[in-house]
Amino acid sequence: MAEELPETPETAEEEPIKQRKNGLYPGVSDELAENMKSGWADTELHGLEPVAQAEHTARRRAELSARFPGERLVVPAGNLKTRSNDTEYSFRSSVEYAYLTGNQTEDGVLVLEPGADGHRATIYLLPRSDRENGEFWLSGQGELWVGRRHSLTEAEHLYGIPASDVRELPEKLREATGPVRVVRGYDAGIEAALTDKVTAERDEELRVFLSEARLVKDEFEVGELQKAVDSTVRGFEDVVKVLDKAEATSERYIEGTFFLRARVEGNDVGYGTIAAAGPHACTLHWVRNDGPVRSGDLLLLDAGVETHSLYTADVTRTLPVSGTYSEIQKKVYDAVYEAQEAGIAAVRPGAKYRDFHDAAQRVLAERLVEWGLVEGPVERVLELGLQRRWTLHGTGHMLGLDVHDCAAARTETYVEGTLEPGMVLTVEPGLYFQADDLTVPEEYRGIGVRIEDDILVTEDGNRNLSAGLPRRSDEVEAWMARLKG
C-alpha cells in the first residue's frame, strides 16, 4: 500500500489534510503544488440515468413525509470506521439511508425539510475532491487514493434528489429551528449538531417507522432478493465442487470459495459465512471457520450473497462431506426437513407470523419424543419449551437490506403480527446435539442440522426464492453427485 503525502503549509490553514507521521516526503514545493492544479481533463459525466430504485425511493420518502408532517428529518449514511491505524473497513451505508435514497457513499446525509406541502428532500454529499487545495492527491480520501466520487450534479441525476455539500450541513442543523428527528448511531458529528434539538424517544419513533416500512417489499426489492438468492445458489454449487480441497485444508476453503462468488456477482457476503463442519455445526454462529473438513461428517453452510443494492440472501444447507448421509445423519436431517416443510406450508397471507415457527417446532418436538430423547406428551414438551435444548433458536426472521431485517419494528407488527403479500422471511428449523450432551445417545452427539430457505409471501400462499437448491436428503445426494462429476 502506497504512502500518503503530507499536507503543505499553504493548504493547512485552508483545509487540514491528514498526513502520515513518517511519510518519505517532507513537504510539497510551490512548483509541484501549482503543477498539480492544472492539466486535467474535464471528467464530468453527462446523460446519467436514475438508479433503478429511484422511483421507489421517492415513494418511500413521500410515505415518511406523511408520517412526520412539519418536522425536519435527518437520515445519515454513516462514516468510515477505522480498522487499524490508517486503514478503514469497507463502508456500508445505513439501511435507512440506502432505503430512502439508493445512495451508498460515506458521510452522506438525507434531510427532509418541512414545508407547506410536505417536505423538500436534499441529499448532502461530499463533492468531487478539491484540486485547488490539493485534496484530490494529498488527502488519504482524495480521489487519486480511493477513486472518483460523483459530483453533486451527477448525484442529482442519479438519485433524483437535489444535492448539496455535506460539509455545510452541521452549521445549518445547528441553526435549525422547529422539531427535528435523526436516525441515531451512524454519524456522531451530525448528532452533535442536533444535540439540543432532539430526544431519544422521538428519534426512536423515526427508527421504528423506517423499520416497519420495510416489512413489505416492493417489486424492486423482491427482484433484488431473488438476484441475491440466485447468486447464493451458485455459491453453494461452487462449494460442493471443491469439497475435496476443503478436506485437504479447512473450513476456510469453503468460506473463501463462497466469498469469491459473492464478490464477483454482488457487493459482498450479507453476513459472516458459517462454514461449520462436524461438531462445529452445533455452534449456531460458527464464523471462525478454521476447523477440519472430514469425510463422514456433515457440513452446515449458512451463507448469503449481498447484491450491489445491499439486499442479502440467507440460505442454509447441511451437506454430507462424503456425498452420502449416514443412517443417523439422515434420520436427523429428515426430521428437520419435515419440520421445514410444515413451517413453509404455514406461510401465507393472513396467517400469524408465529404460525410457521409453531408448526416447525411441533414436528421437531414430536420426533424428539418419538426417539425417546425427551419425555412426552408433545403438548407438555411445547408448553415447557423442553425441545429448545436441541432446537435452540427461532424458526426464521424477516429478510431484506439486513439479514435480520426490520429488527426495530414493534413487536405487535412483527412477531405478533400477520403475514402480508410482499413480506420475505426465512424458514430455518434445526436440531443440534452438542458433542458433550450426555442426555442423548452417543450416536447423536456432534450432529447439527439446519435447513434454511428464503420465502416470499404471495397473494395466494408463498414462493420459495431459494428452491433452486435441493432440500430433500435423497435429492441433496443426487445433486452433490452430479456436481462432483
C-alpha positions as CSV (number, residue, x, y, z in Angstrom):
1,M,0.0,0.0,0.0
2,A,1.4,3.4,-1.0
3,E,2.1,6.1,1.5
4,E,0.1,9.3,1.6
5,L,1.8,12.6,1.1
6,P,1.9,15.2,3.9
7,E,-0.1,18.4,3.9
8,T,1.7,21.6,2.9
9,P,1.8,24.9,5.0
10,E,-0.2,26.6,2.2
11,T,-3.1,24.2,2.4
12,A,-3.1,23.5,6.2
13,E,-5.0,26.7,7.1
14,E,-7.4,26.4,4.2
15,E,-8.4,22.8,4.9
16,P,-6.3,20.5,7.1
17,I,-5.3,17.4,5.2
18,K,-4.4,14.4,7.2
19,Q,-0.8,13.3,6.8
20,R,1.2,10.3,7.8
21,K,3.7,11.0,10.5
22,N,6.6,9.1,8.9
23,G,6.0,9.8,5.3
24,L,9.0,9.9,3.0
25,Y,8.3,13.3,1.5
26,P,8.9,16.2,4.0
27,G,6.6,18.6,2.0
28,V,5.4,19.8,-1.3
29,S,7.1,22.6,-3.3
30,D,5.2,25.5,-4.5
31,E,6.0,24.5,-8.1
32,L,4.7,21.0,-7.6
33,A,1.5,22.2,-5.8
34,E,0.9,24.6,-8.7
35,N,1.6,21.9,-11.3
36,M,-0.9,19.5,-9.8
37,K,-3.7,22.1,-10.1
38,S,-3.9,22.1,-13.9
39,G,-3.6,19.9,-16.9
40,W,-6.6,17.6,-16.0
41,A,-9.4,16.7,-18.4
42,D,-13.0,17.5,-17.6
43,T,-14.5,14.2,-16.5
44,E,-18.0,15.3,-15.6
45,L,-20.5,12.6,-16.6
46,H,-23.5,13.6,-18.7
47,G,-26.7,11.9,-19.6
48,L,-26.9,9.8,-16.5
49,E,-30.0,7.7,-15.9
50,P,-31.6,7.5,-12.5
51,V,-30.6,4.4,-10.4
52,A,-33.1,1.5,-10.7
53,Q,-34.8,2.1,-7.4
54,A,-35.2,5.9,-7.7
55,E,-39.0,5.8,-8.3
56,H,-39.3,3.5,-5.2
57,T,-37.1,5.7,-3.0
58,A,-39.3,8.7,-4.0
59,R,-42.4,6.9,-2.9
60,R,-40.7,5.8,0.4
61,R,-39.7,9.4,1.1
62,A,-43.3,10.6,0.5
63,E,-44.6,8.0,3.0
64,L,-42.0,9.2,5.5
65,S,-43.1,12.8,4.9
66,A,-46.7,11.9,5.5
67,R,-45.9,10.2,8.8
68,F,-44.0,13.2,10.3
69,P,-45.5,16.4,8.9
70,G,-43.9,19.7,9.9
71,E,-40.7,18.0,11.3
72,R,-37.2,18.1,10.0
73,L,-36.0,14.5,9.4
74,V,-32.3,13.7,9.2
75,V,-31.0,10.3,8.0
76,P,-27.2,9.8,7.8
77,A,-25.4,7.2,5.8
78,G,-22.6,6.9,8.4
79,N,-18.8,7.4,8.3
80,L,-15.8,5.3,7.6
81,K,-14.7,3.2,10.6
82,T,-11.0,2.6,11.3
83,R,-9.8,-1.0,11.2
84,S,-6.3,-0.3,12.3
85,N,-4.2,2.9,12.3
86,D,-4.9,4.5,8.9
87,T,-6.8,1.7,7.2
88,E,-10.6,1.5,7.2
89,Y,-13.2,-1.1,7.0
90,S,-15.1,-1.3,3.7
91,F,-18.0,1.2,4.0
92,R,-21.6,0.0,4.1
93,S,-24.2,2.7,4.4
94,S,-27.0,2.6,7.0
95,V,-30.0,0.7,5.7
96,E,-32.3,3.6,6.5
97,Y,-30.3,5.9,4.2
98,A,-29.9,3.4,1.4
99,Y,-33.6,2.6,1.6
100,L,-34.6,6.2,1.2
101,T,-32.0,7.3,-1.4
102,G,-30.4,4.4,-3.2
103,N,-27.1,6.1,-2.5
104,Q,-24.3,4.3,-0.6
105,T,-21.4,6.7,-0.1
106,E,-19.9,7.5,3.3
107,D,-20.7,10.8,5.0
108,G,-23.9,11.2,3.1
109,V,-27.0,12.6,4.8
110,L,-30.6,12.8,3.7
111,V,-32.5,15.8,5.1
112,L,-36.3,16.3,4.7
113,E,-37.1,19.9,5.3
114,P,-40.8,20.6,6.2
115,G,-42.8,22.9,4.1
116,A,-46.4,23.8,3.4
117,D,-46.9,20.9,1.1
118,G,-44.9,18.1,2.8
119,H,-41.2,18.0,2.8
120,R,-38.3,19.1,0.5
121,A,-35.6,16.4,0.3
122,T,-31.9,17.2,-0.1
123,I,-29.1,14.7,-0.2
124,Y,-25.9,16.1,1.4
125,L,-22.7,14.6,0.0
126,L,-19.0,15.2,-0.3
127,P,-18.4,16.9,-3.7
128,R,-15.6,15.9,-6.1
129,S,-12.3,16.2,-4.2
130,D,-10.7,19.7,-4.5
131,R,-7.9,20.2,-7.0
132,E,-7.2,23.8,-5.9
133,N,-6.1,22.9,-2.4
134,G,-4.5,19.6,-3.4
135,E,-7.1,17.5,-1.5
136,F,-7.5,15.2,-4.5
137,W,-4.0,13.9,-4.3
138,L,-2.8,14.9,-0.8
139,S,-5.7,13.6,1.3
140,G,-6.0,9.9,2.1
141,Q,-9.6,10.2,0.9
142,G,-8.8,12.1,-2.2
143,E,-9.8,10.6,-5.4
144,L,-6.3,9.7,-6.6
145,W,-6.1,7.5,-3.5
146,V,-9.6,6.0,-3.2
147,G,-11.2,6.7,-6.5
148,R,-13.5,9.2,-8.1
149,R,-16.8,10.2,-6.4
150,H,-19.8,11.7,-8.2
151,S,-20.2,15.4,-8.5
152,L,-23.2,16.9,-6.8
153,T,-24.8,17.5,-10.2
154,E,-24.2,13.8,-11.2
155,A,-25.7,12.8,-7.8
156,E,-28.9,14.8,-8.5
157,H,-29.4,12.9,-11.8
158,L,-28.7,9.5,-10.3
159,Y,-30.9,9.8,-7.2
160,G,-33.5,12.3,-8.2
161,I,-32.8,14.5,-5.2
162,P,-31.2,17.9,-5.1
163,A,-27.7,17.6,-3.7
164,S,-25.6,19.9,-1.6
165,D,-22.2,19.9,0.1
166,V,-22.4,17.9,3.3
167,R,-19.6,20.0,4.9
168,E,-22.0,22.8,5.2
169,L,-24.7,20.7,6.9
170,P,-23.6,20.7,10.6
171,E,-23.8,24.5,10.7
172,K,-27.2,24.5,9.0
173,L,-28.5,22.0,11.5
174,R,-27.2,23.9,14.5
175,E,-29.1,27.0,13.3
176,A,-32.3,25.0,12.5
177,T,-35.5,25.7,14.4
178,G,-38.6,23.6,14.9
179,P,-39.0,19.9,15.7
180,V,-36.2,17.6,14.4
181,R,-35.7,13.8,14.4
182,V,-32.5,12.0,13.5
183,V,-31.6,8.3,12.9
184,R,-29.0,7.8,15.6
185,G,-25.9,5.7,15.7
186,Y,-24.3,6.4,12.4
187,D,-22.9,9.9,12.4
188,A,-21.6,11.5,15.7
189,G,-20.9,14.8,14.0
190,I,-24.5,15.2,12.8
191,E,-25.9,14.1,16.1
192,A,-23.7,16.6,17.9
193,A,-25.1,19.4,15.7
194,L,-28.6,18.4,16.8
195,T,-27.9,17.6,20.4
196,D,-30.2,20.3,21.9
197,K,-32.9,19.7,19.3
198,V,-33.8,16.0,19.5
199,T,-34.9,13.5,22.1
200,A,-34.2,9.7,22.2
201,E,-37.9,8.9,22.3
202,R,-38.8,10.9,19.2
203,D,-35.8,9.6,17.3
204,E,-36.7,6.0,18.2
205,E,-40.2,6.6,16.7
206,L,-38.4,7.5,13.4
207,R,-36.2,4.5,13.5
208,V,-39.2,2.2,14.3
209,F,-41.2,3.7,11.4
210,L,-38.4,3.1,8.9
211,S,-38.0,-0.5,10.1
212,E,-41.7,-1.2,9.8
213,A,-41.8,0.4,6.3
214,R,-39.5,-2.4,5.2
215,L,-41.7,-5.2,6.3
216,V,-43.5,-5.4,2.9
217,K,-41.1,-5.4,0.0
218,D,-41.9,-3.7,-3.3
219,E,-41.2,-5.2,-6.7
220,F,-37.7,-3.8,-6.9
221,E,-36.8,-5.3,-3.5
222,V,-38.2,-8.7,-4.4
223,G,-36.2,-8.7,-7.6
224,E,-33.0,-7.9,-5.7
225,L,-33.6,-10.6,-3.2
226,Q,-34.2,-13.1,-5.9
227,K,-30.9,-12.0,-7.6
228,A,-29.1,-12.4,-4.2
229,V,-30.6,-15.9,-3.8
230,D,-29.7,-17.0,-7.4
231,S,-26.1,-16.0,-6.8
232,T,-26.1,-17.8,-3.5
233,V,-27.3,-21.0,-5.2
234,R,-24.3,-20.7,-7.5
235,G,-22.1,-20.2,-4.5
236,F,-23.3,-23.4,-2.9
237,E,-22.6,-25.2,-6.1
238,D,-19.1,-23.8,-6.1
239,V,-18.5,-25.2,-2.6
240,V,-19.7,-28.7,-3.4
241,K,-17.3,-28.8,-6.4
242,V,-14.3,-28.1,-4.2
243,L,-15.1,-30.2,-1.1
244,D,-12.0,-32.3,-1.7
245,K,-9.8,-29.2,-1.5
246,A,-11.6,-28.2,1.7
247,E,-10.8,-31.6,3.2
248,A,-7.2,-31.0,2.4
249,T,-7.2,-27.6,4.1
250,S,-10.0,-26.4,6.4
251,E,-13.4,-24.8,6.6
252,R,-11.7,-21.6,5.4
253,Y,-11.5,-23.0,1.9
254,I,-15.3,-23.2,1.9
255,E,-15.6,-19.7,3.2
256,G,-13.2,-18.4,0.6
257,T,-14.9,-20.2,-2.2
258,F,-18.3,-18.8,-1.4
259,F,-16.8,-15.3,-0.9
260,L,-15.4,-15.3,-4.4
261,R,-18.9,-15.8,-5.8
262,A,-20.3,-13.0,-3.6
263,R,-17.6,-10.6,-4.7
264,V,-17.9,-11.5,-8.4
265,E,-21.7,-11.3,-8.7
266,G,-22.6,-9.0,-5.8
267,N,-21.2,-6.4,-3.3
268,D,-20.1,-8.8,-0.6
269,V,-21.5,-11.6,1.7
270,G,-24.5,-10.4,3.6
271,Y,-23.1,-11.6,6.9
272,G,-20.2,-13.7,8.1
273,T,-20.3,-17.1,6.4
274,I,-20.9,-20.1,8.7
275,A,-18.9,-23.0,7.3
276,A,-19.3,-25.4,10.1
277,A,-18.1,-29.0,9.7
278,G,-18.6,-31.8,12.1
279,P,-19.5,-30.7,15.7
280,H,-18.9,-27.1,14.7
281,A,-22.4,-27.3,13.1
282,C,-23.8,-27.3,16.7
283,T,-22.4,-23.7,17.3
284,L,-25.1,-21.5,15.8
285,H,-22.9,-18.7,14.6
286,W,-19.7,-20.5,13.9
287,V,-17.7,-18.0,11.8
288,R,-14.1,-18.8,12.8
289,N,-14.2,-21.4,10.0
290,D,-10.8,-22.8,11.0
291,G,-11.7,-26.4,11.7
292,P,-11.1,-29.6,9.7
293,V,-13.5,-30.9,7.0
294,R,-13.7,-34.6,7.2
295,S,-15.4,-37.3,5.0
296,G,-18.1,-38.8,7.1
297,D,-19.0,-35.5,8.8
298,L,-21.7,-33.1,7.9
299,L,-21.1,-29.6,6.6
300,L,-23.5,-26.9,7.7
301,L,-23.1,-24.0,5.3
302,D,-25.1,-20.9,6.2
303,A,-24.3,-18.1,3.7
304,G,-25.8,-15.4,1.5
305,V,-24.7,-13.1,-1.3
306,E,-25.4,-9.4,-0.9
307,T,-26.3,-7.6,-4.1
308,H,-24.9,-4.2,-5.2
309,S,-28.0,-2.6,-3.8
310,L,-27.3,-4.3,-0.4
311,Y,-30.2,-6.9,-0.3
312,T,-29.0,-10.2,1.0
313,A,-29.9,-13.8,0.7
314,D,-29.8,-16.1,3.8
315,V,-29.7,-19.8,2.9
316,T,-28.5,-22.9,4.8
317,R,-27.9,-26.4,3.7
318,T,-26.4,-29.3,5.7
319,L,-24.4,-31.5,3.4
320,P,-22.6,-34.8,3.8
321,V,-19.0,-34.2,3.1
322,S,-18.7,-37.6,1.5
323,G,-21.8,-37.1,-0.6
324,T,-23.9,-39.6,1.3
325,Y,-25.7,-39.2,4.7
326,S,-25.1,-41.9,7.3
327,E,-28.2,-43.6,8.8
328,I,-28.2,-41.4,11.9
329,Q,-27.4,-38.2,9.9
330,K,-30.3,-38.9,7.6
331,K,-32.6,-39.6,10.5
332,V,-31.9,-36.2,12.0
333,Y,-31.8,-34.4,8.6
334,D,-35.1,-35.9,7.5
335,A,-36.7,-34.7,10.8
336,V,-35.5,-31.2,10.2
337,Y,-36.7,-31.3,6.6
338,E,-40.1,-32.5,7.7
339,A,-40.2,-29.6,10.2
340,Q,-39.2,-27.1,7.5
341,E,-41.9,-28.4,5.2
342,A,-44.5,-27.8,7.9
343,G,-43.1,-24.3,8.5
344,I,-43.2,-23.3,4.9
345,A,-46.7,-24.6,4.5
346,A,-47.8,-22.3,7.2
347,V,-46.5,-19.2,5.4
348,R,-49.5,-17.5,3.7
349,P,-51.2,-14.1,3.8
350,G,-53.4,-13.7,6.8
351,A,-51.5,-16.2,8.9
352,K,-50.0,-15.1,12.1
353,Y,-46.2,-14.6,11.9
354,R,-45.7,-17.1,14.7
355,D,-47.5,-19.9,12.8
356,F,-44.6,-21.2,10.8
357,H,-42.4,-21.3,13.9
358,D,-45.1,-23.2,15.9
359,A,-45.6,-25.7,13.0
360,A,-41.9,-26.5,12.7
361,Q,-41.4,-26.7,16.4
362,R,-44.2,-29.2,16.8
363,V,-42.7,-31.6,14.3
364,L,-39.3,-31.4,16.0
365,A,-40.9,-32.0,19.4
366,E,-42.8,-35.0,18.0
367,R,-39.6,-36.5,16.7
368,L,-37.7,-35.9,20.0
369,V,-40.4,-37.6,21.9
370,E,-40.6,-40.5,19.4
371,W,-36.8,-41.0,19.7
372,G,-37.1,-41.1,23.5
373,L,-34.8,-38.1,23.9
374,V,-37.5,-36.1,25.9
375,E,-40.5,-37.3,27.8
376,G,-43.9,-36.6,26.3
377,P,-46.6,-35.9,25.7
378,V,-45.8,-33.4,22.9
379,E,-48.1,-30.7,24.3
380,R,-46.2,-30.8,27.6
381,V,-42.9,-30.5,25.7
382,L,-44.0,-27.5,23.8
383,E,-45.7,-25.8,26.7
384,L,-42.5,-26.1,28.8
385,G,-40.2,-25.5,25.8
386,L,-38.2,-28.6,26.5
387,Q,-37.4,-29.1,22.8
388,R,-35.3,-26.0,22.9
389,R,-32.3,-27.8,24.4
390,W,-31.9,-29.2,20.8
391,T,-33.7,-26.7,18.6
392,L,-32.2,-23.6,20.3
393,H,-33.3,-20.7,18.0
394,G,-36.4,-19.3,16.4
395,T,-37.5,-20.7,13.1
396,G,-37.0,-17.6,11.0
397,H,-36.8,-13.8,10.6
398,M,-37.6,-11.1,8.1
399,L,-35.1,-10.6,5.3
400,G,-34.0,-7.6,3.2
401,L,-31.4,-4.9,3.5
402,D,-30.4,-6.5,6.8
403,V,-30.1,-10.2,7.2
404,H,-32.3,-9.8,10.2
405,D,-34.4,-7.1,8.7
406,C,-36.9,-4.8,10.3
407,A,-35.4,-5.5,13.7
408,A,-36.6,-2.2,15.3
409,A,-40.2,-2.8,14.4
410,R,-42.8,-3.0,17.2
411,T,-43.4,-6.5,18.5
412,E,-47.1,-6.1,17.7
413,T,-46.4,-5.5,14.0
414,Y,-43.6,-8.1,13.7
415,V,-43.6,-11.2,15.9
416,E,-47.2,-10.8,16.9
417,G,-48.2,-9.5,13.5
418,T,-49.9,-11.0,10.5
419,L,-48.2,-12.0,7.2
420,E,-48.9,-9.9,4.1
421,P,-48.1,-10.4,0.5
422,G,-44.6,-8.9,-0.2
423,M,-43.1,-10.0,3.1
424,V,-39.9,-12.1,2.8
425,L,-38.8,-14.3,5.6
426,T,-36.6,-17.2,6.3
427,V,-37.8,-20.6,7.5
428,E,-34.9,-22.4,9.2
429,P,-35.6,-25.1,11.7
430,G,-32.6,-27.0,13.2
431,L,-31.6,-29.8,15.5
432,Y,-28.3,-29.6,17.4
433,F,-26.9,-32.3,19.5
434,Q,-23.8,-30.9,21.3
435,A,-20.7,-33.1,21.4
436,D,-20.8,-33.1,25.2
437,D,-24.5,-33.6,25.6
438,L,-24.8,-36.7,27.9
439,T,-28.6,-36.7,27.7
440,V,-28.6,-38.2,24.2
441,P,-27.2,-41.5,22.9
442,E,-23.6,-41.1,21.7
443,E,-24.5,-41.6,18.1
444,Y,-26.4,-38.3,18.1
445,R,-23.6,-36.2,19.6
446,G,-21.8,-33.8,17.4
447,I,-24.6,-33.8,14.8
448,G,-26.0,-30.4,13.8
449,V,-28.6,-29.9,11.0
450,R,-30.2,-26.7,9.8
451,I,-32.2,-26.2,6.5
452,E,-33.0,-22.6,5.6
453,D,-34.8,-21.1,2.7
454,D,-36.0,-17.6,1.8
455,I,-39.8,-17.4,1.4
456,L,-41.8,-14.7,-0.3
457,V,-45.4,-14.3,0.9
458,T,-47.6,-14.1,-2.2
459,E,-51.3,-13.3,-2.7
460,D,-52.3,-17.0,-2.6
461,G,-49.6,-18.6,-0.5
462,N,-45.8,-18.4,-0.8
463,R,-42.9,-18.8,-3.2
464,N,-39.6,-20.3,-2.2
465,L,-37.0,-18.0,-3.7
466,S,-34.2,-20.5,-3.0
467,A,-36.0,-23.5,-4.5
468,G,-33.0,-23.8,-6.9
469,L,-31.2,-25.7,-4.1
470,P,-32.4,-29.2,-3.3
471,R,-33.6,-29.9,0.2
472,R,-34.8,-33.5,0.5
473,S,-32.0,-35.8,1.6
474,D,-32.0,-38.0,-1.5
475,E,-32.2,-35.0,-3.8
476,V,-29.2,-33.4,-2.0
477,E,-27.2,-36.6,-2.5
478,A,-28.1,-36.8,-6.2
479,W,-27.3,-33.1,-6.7
480,M,-23.9,-33.4,-5.0
481,A,-23.1,-36.5,-7.1
482,R,-23.8,-34.5,-10.3
483,L,-21.7,-31.6,-9.2
484,K,-18.8,-33.8,-8.2
485,G,-18.9,-35.3,-11.7
